[in-house]
Amino acid sequence: MKGWKRYLGGVFLIPLLLVISACSDNTSDSSGDDEAFSFSIIAGLHTPEVPKEKVLEEIEAKTNVEIDIQWIPASNYYDRLNSSFATNSLPDVINVGSQELTQYRDAIEDGQFWEIGPYLDEYENLQKLKDDIIENTKINGKVYGLYNGISLSRQGLIYRKDWADNLGLDKPTTTDEIMEMARAFTEEEPDGNGKDDTFGLADRGDLIYGAFKTVSSWFGTPNYWGEKDGELLPEFMFDEYMQTMDFFKELRVNGYINQDFPVTSKTDQREFITNGSAGMYIGAMGDVGSLYNDAVANDPNVEFDVHNYVEGPDGEYGVWSLPGYGSLMLFPKSSVETEDELKKILSFFDKMMTPEVSNLANWGIEGEHYEVVDDLAKTIVDSGVFDREVKPYAALLIGEPETRGSHEALIDYDVKAKSEELIKDNENYLINNPTEPLYSETFVQDNSMLQEIITDATYQYMLDQIDKDDFESAVEDWRSQGGDDIIEEFNASE
């Protein structure tokens, strides 16, 4: 057995993280391919109890792999990962979040991880992974990891349809109509209770996953970075970013948004919607399900709707996109010493991408944990049982339901089902981040500090604490403290 036990007790995990250590005893065994190939797996546990092994045993039987999983709480993942990396004690597979991938770029470029791109076409299912998402994972044009897929853009509008119907409003399809709905929900007593107790948009202190970035993309702002006069520049150096700030300033000045939105938590933002104070929520459209469940307890007659297509002043619709993956499984050469070992690990993940096996990891055992209705999965156990017996095994999944051919969820709430369709529709209008496959050393080292300059200035402008000249001074401050180096490095990167 390779020396995984020497670091097993201190190993690590994040959501959907998988760390695999292959046993060299089996890789060198000459008894034939029919003998199970053993892996040890250390997985992050995000449920109160270690899962029962019934689902695991089914996965093992379907893949002819023996999997020894040690479940570890996920909260200390990065500390443990960095420690193992520093002491050269990485296991055979590490799972690195998309935001953290750049921290391993030097080691990848130094040849410390396997390049797996040349092998993918050898596997019937791995070659189904999406080319455009694989492109976003590349380093110097090469593929090093298997991705765990996420939706490219879940962003849109959730609004009180009953309020809109009371006021004769249709779904808003332009930024002007967004402003008009916010005004009407504030000034025209949409709930009909005779009180001045409602406002339009509930937002929170998050420029990315709150309302700001989505509205900004409606205005045509690039996604983090865009091209101007043949040069890549950050989004806040585009006129559309300023137009978005002016839009939020107008919302605030007129009282159409919660006045303390820069310091409002997501919990309080949701409470504004579910207690009937606000009628608009801009962010992840899939949140409509949980918002409805909480709101209907306060008002049995509440009705929500969702919408994604909102044109900006230029008459176009666009929405910002994620890179399409949440994490990557990487294969250190210090642990995976031979090509044969690598191929056996890849073969396991290839089998994990079959409908039969991926449904096991995602939904459990058919007839016991779920049933199929119109080719959709409907859980038939309560959430506690599902968490104890099934949910943790999603850590074994790569790709996404369509590339795996696995079942998607049956959704009982029609508006939630509609949100899933609009999430797919968003893929027709994506604004991509052109720097996703690029590299800037200064960005990796200093972006967190530099971004604070822009975040503070953005909120200060929307709160009327600074003017346009002051904001442009903040941009110059960003440039002088390292921003110009980032611009230069991104533009020089391949």
N, C-alpha and C positions, 0 to 999 in steps of 0.2 A: 504494500500500500504506500503510495506516495505520501509525503509528510504533511498531509492536511491537518492531522490531529494536533500538530504543534501550535496551530493558531486557531483552531476551531472555536475555542471558548471565547475568543475576543473578536470574532468576525462580525460582519456588518450587513445591513440591508436598508434600502429605501423602498417606496411603493413600487411594486412590480419588479423588485430586484431579485436576481438569481445569481448565485455563485456556485460554480460546479467544479469539482475536482475529480478528474478521471483516475482510475486505478491502473497503474502501469502493469500490475499482475495480469489483468484481463486483456490489455491491449497487446501484450506479447504472447498471449495464449494461442497455441496452434491448433486447438481442438476444433476450430471452425466458427463460422458466423452464427450458428444456431445458439451458441452459448451467450447468455445475457451479458451485456457490457455494463459494468457497475459505475455509478456516479455517486459522489456525495454532494448534497445540495444544502446550502445554508440560505434560508429564506426569511425575509422580514415578516413579522407577524403583526397584523393590524386589526386583529380581533382579540377578545379577552382570553380565549382558550386555544391551546394547540389543537389543530384539527384532527379528527379521527382519520384513520388511514385507509378506509374502505375505497374512497375515490382514488387515492394514490395507488393502491393495489391494482385497480382497474387500468390505470395509466401504464403501470409497469407491465401488465400482461399484454397490452396493445402495442407497446414499443419494444418489448423484449429487453428492457433496461431495468436494472435494480437501482432504485433511488433511495439514498439515505439522507433524509432532510432533517437538519437541526433548525428549529424555529427560534429566531432571535428578535427581540423588540427592535423596531426600526429607527428609534429616535437618535441613536448615536452613530448612524451609518457613516457619515463623512469623516468623523474622527478616526474610526476604525479603518476605513478604506485608506485614508492618507497614511496611517501608521503602517499598515501592511505594505503599501507601496514603498514607503521609505525604507522598510526593513527587507525588501525584496522577498516577501512571503505571500505574494498574491496567489490565490487559487486559480483554477483553470479558466474560469469565466468570471468576469466582473461586469456589473451592470452600472453604467454611468449615465446620469441624467443629461438631457440635451444641453442644459445651461452649464454643466460642469465639464463637458467634453473637451473644451479648450484647455483645461488644466492638464490634460494628458497628451496634448498635441506634441510637445517636445519629445516625450517618450515614444509616441507613435512614429514620429518622423525619424527617431533614432533606431527604429527597427525592433522595438521591444514587444510589439504586438503583431499577431498574424494578420496579413492582408488576406481577406476571405473572398474578395470579389471574383478572382479566377475560378473559385470552386462552386459558386452558386448555381451555374448552369448544369452542374452534375446532379442536382437534386430537383426532382419533379415539382416539389412544393415551394422550396425556398426561392426558386426562380419566379414565383408568382408575386413576390414582394414588389411594391410599387416603385417604378423607376424614378419618378419625380421625388419621392421621399428618400430613396437611396441616394439620389443626387445631393440632397441636403445634408446627408451624413458624411459625405466624402471629405477626405483630407488629402490635399494635393492630387485630387482626381482619383483617389483609390478608396475602396470600400474595406472597412475594418470591423464593422459590427452588424449584428442582426437587430433590427429595430422593433420596439413595441409601439404600434400605431395608435395615434389619437386623431380626433376630428381636426380637420384643417382650420375650420372657423365655425364656432358655435354662436357667433355674435349676432344680435338683433334686438328687437323690441318686444317686451311683454307689456300689455296694457289692459286696463279695465274695460272690457267690451260693454258691460252693462252701463258704465258711465258714458262711454262714447255713444251708445244707442240712445240714452236719455237726452243727449245734446245734439243728436243728428249728425254725429261725426263718423266718417269712414276711416279705415286704416290710413295712417299717414304715409305718403309715398315720396315726400321731399323733406328737406330739412326745414323749409318754411312751414310745412304742415305739422312737423314735429313741434315746432315752436307754438303753433296755433293750438294743438291739442294740450300742450303744457299750460297755455294761457286759459283755455276753456276749463280745464280740470281745476284750475286755481280760482277763477273768477265767477264761474257760472253755476255753482252748486250742483255738481254732477250727481251726488248721492241723494239729492232731494230731501235732506233732513232739516232744511231751514236754517242751517248754521254755516258760518264761514270757517270751515274746519278741514279743507282739503287743499292740496297743491299738486302740481303736475308731476315732476320728475324726482324720484328718490335716488340719490347717488351716495358714493362713499369715497374715502380718501385713498383712491387707487387709480392712477392715471392709465393703467393698462387694462385691468379686468373690471374696473368700474365703467362708467359711461364714456369717459373722455376719448379713449383711443378708437372706439367704435364710431363715435360721432366724427372724430377726426378723419377716419377713412371715408366716411360719407362725403366729407368736404374735399376728398381727393388727396389728402396728405399721404406721403409715402409710408411704408411700413418700417419704422425705425430709420431706414436709410433709403435714399432715392437718388436718381441721376439728374443733375442740372448742369447744362453746358458741358456735357461729356465727363463730368466728375461726380463721384459718389459723395453725397453730403448727408448729414443727419437730418431727421424729419423736422426738427425745430428751426431749421434754416430755410424752410419753405413757407410761402405766403399762406398756404392752406392751414398750417398750424396756428398762425396768428388769427385766421378767420374762426377757427374752432374755439380759441380762447375768448374771442369776442362773443361768440354764440353763448358760451357758458356765463360770461359776464352779464349778458342780457337776461338770461334765465335768473341769475341771482338778483340783479337789480330790481326785477319785476316781481320777485317772490315766487317764481315758478319752480324753484328747486329748494331743497332744504338748505338753509343759509350756512350751516356749518359743515357742508359736504366734504371739505378737505380733511376734516378730523372725524368724520362719521365712520363707524365700523360697519362691516358687512351685516352683522347681526342687527344693528339698529336700522340699516337701510332696508333689510327685509321686513322688519317690524313696521316701518312706514307703509309698506305695501299690504301686509297681511292684516293690519288693524284698520285699514280703510282711510288712512291719512293721505296717501299718494296713489296716483293711478298709472304711473309709467316707470318701467325698470328697463334700462338698457345694459345689456351684458349677455351672459350665456342664456340662450333661449330655453335650453333644457331645464333651467331652474323653475320653469312654470309649474312643473309637477309638484315640487315641494312647497312652492308659494301657495298654490291652490289648496293643498292639504291643510296648511296652517290657516289660510284666510277663511275657508269654508266653516271652520270651527267658530269664527267670529260672526260670519254672515252667510247663512245657508244659501242665499240667492246670488252670491258673488259669481261673476263670469269674467274669465280672462281670454285673451287672444294673443297670438304671436305674429310678428311680421319681420321680414328681413330686408326687403328691397326699398331703400330710401335714397333717392337721388340728391346729389349736392347741387350747388349753384351752376355747375357745368353741365347738368342734365345727365350725368353718368352715375352708376352705382358701382361701388367697390367696397370690399371689406377686408380688413387685415387678416393675414394668415399666420398660423403657427407653422413650424417646419414639418409637422405631420408625424412626429415621433416624440414620445416622452422620455425614452431611455434607449441605450444601446448596450448590447452584450458584446464585450471585447474579450479577446483570447490572448493572454500574456504568453510569450514564448518561454519565459522562465518556468512556467508550469506545464504548458502544453508543448512538450519537447519535440514531438515528431509530427509529421504530416498525417500519419495514420491515426494518431490520437485526435487530431483536429477533425479529420473526416468522420470519425465515429461520433464526436460531439455534434457536428453539423447534421449527421444522419438522424440523431435523436430529435433535434429541432425540426428537421424536415417532417418527421412523423407527427410532431406536435402541431403541424400545420394541416393535418388532415381533419375533415369534419368530425370524424368519429372520436378522435382523441382530443381535439380542441373543445368540443362540446362537453367532454368529461371535465376538463380543467375549468371551464367557464360556468357550466350549469350543473354538473354532478351526474348522477345516474338517472337515466330516463325512466319514468315510472315511479321513482323513489323521491327524487328531488325536483323534477320538473316533468312537464308534459309538452308535447308539440301541438300547437293550434295554428293552422294555416301557415305552417313552416316557421312559426315563431315559438320561442321558448317561454313557457309560463311556469313560474315556480309554484310548487304545490306543498311547500313546507314554510313554516314561519321564518322570519329573518334570523332568529336566534339559532335555529337548526342549520340554516344555510350558512351562517357565519362559522359555526363549529365544524361543519362537515365539507363545505365546498369552497367558499370564498377565497381562502388563502392560496388555493392551487392556481388561481389566475396568474400567480407569479411565474408560471411556466410558459405563458403565452407570448408569442411574437406575432408580428403582422397585425391584421385587423379582421373583423368578421368576414368581410367580402373576400379577402385573400385566403383566409382559412376555410371558407365555405361553411362556417359555423352559424348557428341560429342567432338571430337578433332577438331582442326582448319583445314579448307581447305587452303592449301598453294599453291599459284600460281607459285612461283619460284621453279623449280625442285631441285636446289642445296640445298635450305632451307629445302625442304621436305626430301631430302637425309640425311641432318644433323639430323633430328628427328629420322630417322631409325637407324643411327649410335649411337645416344644417347641411344636408346634401346639396341643396340648390346653391348654397353659398360657394360651392366649389367652382361654379361657373363665373364667379366675379372676384376672385382672390387678388389681393395686393400682396405680393411676396416680398420678403426681406432679401435684397440682393446680396447682403453680406453673410448670409447663412453659411455658405461653404468657404468663406474667406477668413483670414487670420490677421489679427493685429495684436502684437505683444502688449502694447500700451493699453489697448482695450481690456485685455484679460487682467492686467495689473491694476488699472486705475478707473475703470468704468463706473464702479459703484460710487466712488467719491465724486467723480465728475458729474454723474447723473443727478446727484443731489443738488448741484448748482441749478440745473435746468428744472428739476421738479419743484424746488422752492420758488424759482422765478415764475413758473407757470401758475402755481396757486396764487402767488402774490399778485400777478397781473389780473387773474379772474376775480380776485377780491378787491381790486382797485387800490391796492397798496403800492403798486408801481405802474408806470406807464410804458408805452412802446419803446421809448428810448432806453429806459431802465432795463427792459427785457433784453434788448439788443446788447446792452452792456454786459449782462449776465452771459450771453452767448460768447462775447469776446473773452470774458473771464474763463469760460469753458475751453475756448481755443488756446488761450495762453498757458493754461495749466496742464495741457496734454492733449487737448482735442485736436489740434492741428497735426500732431503725430499720428493720432488714430486715423484721421482723414488720409494722410499720406500713406500709412501702412495698408489700409483697406484698398486704396486705389492701386497700390503696387502688388497686392496679393493676387494669386492666380486662383 
